[in-house]
Amino acid sequence: MHVAESALEAGDTPLAMSLFEKVLKIDPQSKAAQLGLGDAMYQSGDLARAGVLYGQVAAVAPDDARAVLGLARVALRQRRLDEAEKRYRELAATHPDQAVAAEGLGTALDLEGKHAQAQAVYRAALQRHPEVAGLKADLGLSLILAGDVRAGANVLLDIAGLPDAPPQARENLALAYGMLGNSEAARRILVSDMPAESADDNLRFYRQLRERLVTARRDAGDAGVAGVAGVGETRPVSAASAAARGVLQ
């Protein structure tokens, strides 16, 4: 189990799967192995099997926070947003000191278009955990999704260069620059993380979003734009939904 958890932490998903499966052959009722294999399946993108494994643990231990977290993360990735919000609210209520619960709840709210509620969740969590870069990255993205691009860029600028910043902080800072019309700055960020062709594809996408936002503001008379429709459905990604695994401490 120790080696399997270490392999999962290091991103060696095939080895982790193999070892967790060996444990389950010996002890089919091992909750730790089921949860570990569920995390490995989630990390590999097999959301359906991950959900089954988390569900098996939750069926016999409904208060197991790691199982509930796994089910919430699967629901989030599968865009079953009502369920994701419900499960993350449960976690946030029972584990108010855990940043991972707030990150997930805020992400679910953002994907539902409830940006003001999401930002309130992030800001409250940051009062408890000002050191958690993922919360700041998600707050910055939420502001961008709500149409307050410059404020989102300012939040992301504070953390994008930090060693422990999630990669989504840089990606979404590039999005902010692109939507502000600074394609050169956006491209400098993107080409450090991806091929030039992919960076140019992202820049075209940012330009389309910028044009959409300008049109929305013009149509609304610049007096209340609900947000950037469609942003949450594609490249911009929250730290919560992109994380390989999440364990409540």
C-alpha positions as CSV (number, residue, x, y, z in Angstrom):
1,M,0.0,0.0,0.0
2,H,2.8,2.4,0.8
3,V,4.5,1.8,-2.5
4,A,1.2,2.1,-4.3
5,E,0.4,5.4,-2.7
6,S,3.9,6.7,-3.5
7,A,3.5,5.6,-7.1
8,L,0.2,7.4,-7.4
9,E,1.7,10.6,-5.8
10,A,4.5,10.5,-8.3
11,G,2.1,10.1,-11.2
12,D,3.1,6.5,-12.1
13,T,-0.5,5.5,-12.6
14,P,0.0,2.0,-14.2
15,L,2.2,0.9,-11.3
16,A,-0.2,2.3,-8.7
17,M,-3.1,0.5,-10.4
18,S,-1.2,-2.8,-10.5
19,L,-0.3,-2.6,-6.8
20,F,-3.8,-1.5,-5.6
21,E,-5.3,-4.4,-7.6
22,K,-2.9,-6.9,-6.0
23,V,-4.0,-5.7,-2.5
24,L,-7.7,-6.1,-3.5
25,K,-7.1,-9.6,-4.6
26,I,-5.8,-10.4,-1.1
27,D,-8.3,-8.2,0.7
28,P,-11.3,-7.4,-1.5
29,Q,-12.9,-5.3,1.3
30,S,-9.9,-3.0,1.8
31,K,-11.3,0.5,1.7
32,A,-7.9,2.0,1.5
33,A,-7.1,0.0,-1.6
34,Q,-10.5,0.7,-3.2
35,L,-9.9,4.5,-2.7
36,G,-6.4,4.3,-3.9
37,L,-7.5,2.4,-7.0
38,G,-10.3,4.9,-7.5
39,D,-7.8,7.8,-7.4
40,A,-5.6,5.9,-9.9
41,M,-8.5,5.4,-12.2
42,Y,-9.5,9.1,-11.9
43,Q,-5.9,10.1,-12.7
44,S,-6.0,7.9,-15.8
45,G,-9.3,9.4,-16.9
46,D,-11.4,6.3,-16.3
47,L,-14.1,8.3,-14.5
48,A,-16.7,5.6,-14.6
49,R,-14.7,3.0,-12.8
50,A,-13.4,5.5,-10.4
51,G,-16.9,6.4,-9.5
52,V,-17.8,2.8,-8.9
53,L,-14.9,2.3,-6.5
54,Y,-15.7,5.5,-4.6
55,G,-19.3,4.5,-4.5
56,Q,-18.5,1.0,-3.1
57,V,-16.7,2.7,-0.1
58,A,-19.4,5.3,0.4
59,A,-22.0,2.5,0.5
60,V,-20.5,0.9,3.5
61,A,-18.9,4.1,5.0
62,P,-21.2,7.0,4.0
63,D,-19.2,9.4,6.2
64,D,-15.8,8.6,4.6
65,A,-14.7,12.0,3.4
66,R,-12.2,10.6,0.8
67,A,-15.0,8.6,-0.8
68,V,-17.3,11.6,-0.9
69,L,-14.6,13.8,-2.3
70,G,-13.9,11.2,-5.0
71,L,-17.6,11.1,-6.0
72,A,-17.7,14.9,-6.0
73,R,-14.7,15.2,-8.3
74,V,-16.0,12.6,-10.7
75,A,-19.4,14.4,-10.8
76,L,-17.6,17.6,-11.5
77,R,-15.5,16.2,-14.3
78,Q,-18.6,14.6,-15.8
79,R,-20.4,17.9,-15.6
80,R,-23.1,16.6,-13.3
81,L,-23.0,19.9,-11.6
82,D,-26.0,19.6,-9.3
83,E,-24.6,16.5,-7.7
84,A,-21.0,18.0,-7.6
85,E,-22.3,21.1,-5.8
86,K,-24.3,19.0,-3.3
87,R,-21.4,16.7,-2.4
88,Y,-18.9,19.6,-2.2
89,R,-21.3,21.5,0.1
90,E,-21.5,18.5,2.3
91,L,-17.7,18.3,2.5
92,A,-17.4,22.1,3.1
93,A,-19.9,21.8,6.0
94,T,-18.2,18.8,7.6
95,H,-14.6,19.9,6.8
96,P,-14.7,23.7,6.9
97,D,-10.9,23.9,7.4
98,Q,-10.1,21.9,4.2
99,A,-9.3,24.1,1.2
100,V,-9.9,21.2,-1.3
101,A,-13.6,21.3,-0.4
102,A,-13.9,25.0,-1.0
103,E,-12.0,24.7,-4.3
104,G,-14.4,22.1,-5.5
105,L,-17.5,23.9,-4.4
106,G,-16.4,27.1,-6.0
107,T,-15.6,25.3,-9.3
108,A,-19.0,23.7,-9.4
109,L,-20.6,27.1,-8.8
110,D,-18.5,28.7,-11.5
111,L,-19.5,26.0,-14.0
112,E,-23.1,26.6,-13.1
113,G,-22.6,30.3,-13.9
114,K,-22.9,31.3,-10.2
115,H,-19.8,33.4,-10.3
116,A,-20.6,35.7,-7.4
117,Q,-21.3,32.8,-5.1
118,A,-18.1,31.0,-6.2
119,Q,-16.0,34.1,-5.5
120,A,-17.5,34.4,-2.0
121,V,-16.5,30.8,-1.4
122,Y,-13.0,31.4,-2.6
123,R,-12.5,34.6,-0.6
124,A,-13.8,33.0,2.6
125,A,-11.5,30.0,2.1
126,L,-8.6,32.3,1.4
127,Q,-9.1,34.0,4.8
128,R,-8.4,30.6,6.3
129,H,-5.8,29.5,3.8
130,P,-4.0,32.5,2.2
131,E,-1.2,30.2,1.3
132,V,-3.2,27.9,-1.0
133,A,-2.3,29.0,-4.6
134,G,-5.1,26.9,-6.1
135,L,-7.8,29.0,-4.4
136,K,-6.2,32.2,-5.8
137,A,-6.0,30.6,-9.3
138,D,-9.6,29.6,-9.2
139,L,-10.6,33.1,-7.9
140,G,-8.8,34.6,-10.8
141,L,-10.5,32.3,-13.3
142,S,-13.9,33.0,-11.7
143,L,-13.4,36.8,-12.2
144,I,-12.5,36.2,-15.8
145,L,-15.6,34.0,-16.3
146,A,-17.7,36.8,-14.8
147,G,-16.3,39.3,-17.3
148,D,-14.0,41.1,-14.8
149,V,-10.9,40.2,-16.8
150,R,-8.5,42.8,-15.5
151,A,-9.3,41.9,-11.8
152,G,-8.8,38.2,-12.7
153,A,-5.4,39.0,-14.3
154,N,-4.3,40.9,-11.2
155,V,-5.1,38.0,-8.9
156,L,-3.3,35.5,-11.2
157,L,-0.3,37.8,-11.6
158,D,0.3,37.4,-7.8
159,I,0.8,33.6,-8.0
160,A,1.6,32.6,-11.6
161,G,5.3,32.8,-11.1
162,L,5.4,31.0,-7.7
163,P,7.1,27.6,-7.6
164,D,4.0,25.9,-6.1
165,A,1.4,27.6,-8.3
166,P,-0.8,25.2,-10.2
167,P,-0.2,25.1,-13.9
168,Q,-3.7,26.4,-14.5
169,A,-2.6,29.8,-13.0
170,R,-0.3,30.4,-16.0
171,E,-2.8,29.1,-18.5
172,N,-5.5,31.3,-17.2
173,L,-3.2,34.3,-16.9
174,A,-2.5,33.8,-20.7
175,L,-6.3,33.7,-21.2
176,A,-6.7,37.0,-19.3
177,Y,-3.9,38.7,-21.3
178,G,-5.5,37.4,-24.5
179,M,-8.9,38.7,-23.6
180,L,-7.3,42.1,-22.7
181,G,-5.8,42.2,-26.2
182,N,-2.2,41.6,-25.1
183,S,-1.6,38.6,-27.4
184,E,2.2,39.0,-27.2
185,A,2.2,38.5,-23.4
186,A,-0.3,35.6,-23.7
187,R,1.9,33.9,-26.3
188,R,5.0,34.2,-24.2
189,I,3.3,32.3,-21.4
190,L,1.8,29.7,-23.7
191,V,4.9,28.8,-25.7
192,S,6.8,28.0,-22.5
193,D,4.3,25.2,-21.8
194,M,3.2,24.0,-25.2
195,P,4.2,23.8,-28.9
196,A,3.9,27.1,-30.8
197,E,1.1,25.7,-33.0
198,S,-1.0,24.9,-29.9
199,A,-0.2,28.4,-28.5
200,D,-1.5,30.0,-31.7
201,D,-4.6,27.9,-31.5
202,N,-5.2,29.2,-28.0
203,L,-4.7,32.7,-29.1
204,R,-7.3,32.4,-31.8
205,F,-9.7,31.0,-29.2
206,Y,-8.9,34.0,-26.9
207,R,-9.6,36.4,-29.7
208,Q,-13.0,34.9,-30.2
209,L,-13.8,35.2,-26.5
210,R,-12.7,38.8,-26.5
211,E,-14.9,39.6,-29.5
212,R,-17.8,37.8,-27.8
213,L,-17.3,39.8,-24.6
214,V,-17.1,43.1,-26.5
215,T,-20.3,42.3,-28.3
216,A,-22.1,41.3,-25.0
217,R,-21.0,44.5,-23.4
218,R,-22.2,46.6,-26.3
219,D,-25.6,44.8,-26.4
220,A,-25.9,45.3,-22.6
221,G,-24.9,48.9,-22.8
222,D,-21.9,48.1,-20.6
223,A,-24.3,47.8,-17.7
224,G,-24.1,44.3,-16.5
225,V,-22.6,41.5,-18.5
226,A,-23.5,38.1,-17.0
227,G,-20.1,36.6,-18.0
228,V,-18.2,35.1,-20.9
229,A,-20.6,32.4,-22.2
230,G,-18.8,29.2,-23.1
231,V,-15.5,29.8,-21.3
232,G,-16.0,27.2,-18.7
233,E,-16.7,24.6,-21.3
234,T,-13.2,24.5,-22.9
235,R,-9.6,25.4,-22.3
236,P,-9.7,27.4,-19.0
237,V,-9.6,24.8,-16.2
238,S,-9.9,25.2,-12.4
239,A,-7.2,23.9,-10.1
240,A,-9.9,21.7,-8.5
241,S,-11.1,19.9,-11.6
242,A,-7.6,19.4,-13.0
243,A,-6.0,18.0,-9.9
244,A,-4.9,14.4,-10.2
245,R,-6.1,13.5,-6.8
246,G,-7.4,15.2,-3.6
247,V,-7.2,13.9,-0.1
248,L,-8.7,15.5,3.0
249,Q,-6.2,15.7,5.7
